[in-house]
Amino acid sequence: MNPSPHTEQTVYLNSKFMPMNDSKISTQDRGFLFGDGVYEVIPVYNGQLFRFKEHLQRLKNSLAAVSISNPLTDSEWLSLLNTLIEKHPWQNQYIYLQVTRGIQMQRDHLPAENLTPTVYAYTNPLKLVAAHIIENGINVITLEDIRWLKCDIKAITLLPNVMMKLAAKAQNADDAILVSREGLITEGTASNAFMVKDGTIFTPPISHQLLPGITREVIERIASAHNIPLIEQDITEAMLNEADEIWLSSSTKEALSVTTLNGHAVGTGKPGAIWKKINTYYQAYKQDFIKKQP
């Protein structure tokens, strides 16, 4: 079913479903005042949540890391998200859900005890990656990673990411790959990073400097299943500059081929053979997921 531009969106806010235009969050919510909260993005294919358990576990990990109590049980999360999906006509969607520490009338960096978390969720149509991007890849630059030191937490405080997106746009680039002060690749502004050299895939190891991506983990599974060598190791900027292929991965974009880096062609300047294999296997993985759903 194609998304209608006139579809009235329903959101979930603190135990209630309501029209998006009617949803209101207090100006004293700590998410608004401090960015004190975490979020998750979950793709939906054919009306089914994709790798829900993994996304929910990452949400719970983020909540625990910032000491916000999980406001719902696993079954309650599943129920509310499925209800949200059913209230919209789009076959493929992506859900954004956010949990903040809640409302505190007296602004204070130290949270009051026993606050009630604010829970918000909405969904949008999930659009396919444009054909010209599949065919030609994207143009990316490298930038210094100016974010904080806990990037494994999916926190709503994304101002550095916004700044780096703007910096990339100012240089007519589609995105940026971030480089730590130690000269190591971390990830994209909203994605995990991969490179290929001599037929082997490389990606930075999980650490506090990058998000443990769900799509990243699927790509690793696919590579293993099809005997494509994949190594988690530190990647220097010099290594990236010599890569045969570079990719960025995320839940909504899947795996994108980077064909231009800092104004220079990556490999042949077209999406590479290993990316094409992984992309083909990824699409098959999705279709197999859809077929297995009730």
Secondary structure as the mmCIF struct_conf table of DSSP 4:
data_model
#
loop_
_struct_conf.conf_type_id
_struct_conf.id
_struct_conf.beg_label_comp_id
_struct_conf.beg_label_asym_id
_struct_conf.beg_label_seq_id
_struct_conf.end_label_comp_id
_struct_conf.end_label_asym_id
_struct_conf.end_label_seq_id
HELX_LH_PP_P HELX_LH_PP_P1 ASN A 2 SER A 4
TURN_TY1_P TURN_TY1_P1 PRO A 5 HIS A 6
HELX_LH_PP_P HELX_LH_PP_P2 THR A 7 GLN A 9
STRN STRN1 THR A 10 LEU A 13
TURN_TY1_P TURN_TY1_P2 ASN A 14 SER A 15
STRN STRN2 LYS A 16 PRO A 19
HELX_RH_3T_P HELX_RH_3T_P1 MET A 20 ASP A 22
TURN_TY1_P TURN_TY1_P3 THR A 27 GLN A 28
STRN STRN3 ASP A 29 ASP A 29
HELX_RH_AL_P HELX_RH_AL_P1 ARG A 30 PHE A 34
STRN STRN4 GLY A 37 TYR A 45
TURN_TY1_P TURN_TY1_P4 ASN A 46 GLY A 47
STRN STRN5 GLN A 48 LEU A 49
TURN_TY1_P TURN_TY1_P5 PHE A 50 ARG A 51
HELX_RH_AL_P HELX_RH_AL_P2 PHE A 52 ALA A 65
TURN_TY1_P TURN_TY1_P6 VAL A 66 SER A 67
BEND BEND1 LEU A 72 LEU A 72
HELX_RH_AL_P HELX_RH_AL_P3 ASP A 74 GLU A 86
TURN_TY1_P TURN_TY1_P7 LYS A 87 LYS A 87
BEND BEND2 HIS A 88 HIS A 88
BEND BEND3 GLN A 91 ASN A 92
STRN STRN6 GLN A 93 THR A 100
STRN STRN7 ILE A 103 ILE A 103
BEND BEND4 MET A 105 GLN A 106
BEND BEND5 HIS A 109 LEU A 110
HELX_LH_PP_P HELX_LH_PP_P3 PRO A 111 ALA A 112
TURN_TY1_P TURN_TY1_P8 GLU A 113 ASN A 114
HELX_LH_PP_P HELX_LH_PP_P4 LEU A 115 PRO A 117
STRN STRN8 THR A 118 PRO A 125
HELX_LH_PP_P HELX_LH_PP_P5 LYS A 127 ALA A 130
HELX_RH_AL_P HELX_RH_AL_P4 ALA A 131 ASN A 136
STRN STRN9 ILE A 138 GLU A 144
BEND BEND6 ARG A 147 ARG A 147
BEND BEND7 LEU A 149 LEU A 149
TURN_TY1_P TURN_TY1_P9 CYS A 151 ASP A 152
BEND BEND8 ILE A 153 ILE A 153
STRN STRN10 ALA A 155 ALA A 155
BEND BEND9 ILE A 156 ILE A 156
HELX_RH_AL_P HELX_RH_AL_P5 LEU A 159 ALA A 170
TURN_TY1_P TURN_TY1_P10 GLN A 171 ASN A 172
BEND BEND10 ASP A 174 ASP A 174
STRN STRN11 ASP A 175 VAL A 179
TURN_TY1_P TURN_TY1_P11 ARG A 181 GLU A 182
BEND BEND11 GLY A 183 GLY A 183
STRN STRN12 LEU A 184 LEU A 184
STRN STRN13 ILE A 185 GLY A 188
BEND BEND12 THR A 189 SER A 191
STRN STRN14 ASN A 192 LYS A 197
TURN_TY1_P TURN_TY1_P12 ASP A 198 GLY A 199
STRN STRN15 THR A 200 THR A 203
HELX_LH_PP_P HELX_LH_PP_P6 PRO A 204 ILE A 206
BEND BEND13 SER A 207 SER A 207
TURN_TY1_P TURN_TY1_P13 HIS A 208 GLN A 209
BEND BEND14 LEU A 210 LEU A 210
HELX_RH_AL_P HELX_RH_AL_P6 ILE A 214 ALA A 225
TURN_TY1_P TURN_TY1_P14 HIS A 226 ASN A 227
STRN STRN16 LEU A 230 GLU A 232
STRN STRN17 THR A 236 THR A 236
HELX_RH_AL_P HELX_RH_AL_P7 GLU A 237 ASN A 241
TURN_TY1_P TURN_TY1_P15 GLU A 242 GLU A 242
BEND BEND15 ASP A 244 ASP A 244
STRN STRN18 GLU A 245 SER A 250
TURN_TY1_P TURN_TY1_P16 SER A 251 LYS A 253
STRN STRN19 GLU A 254 LEU A 261
TURN_TY1_P TURN_TY1_P17 ASN A 262 GLY A 263
STRN STRN20 HIS A 264 ALA A 265
TURN_TY1_P TURN_TY1_P18 GLY A 267 THR A 268
BEND BEND16 GLY A 269 LYS A 270
HELX_RH_AL_P HELX_RH_AL_P8 ALA A 273 LYS A 292
#
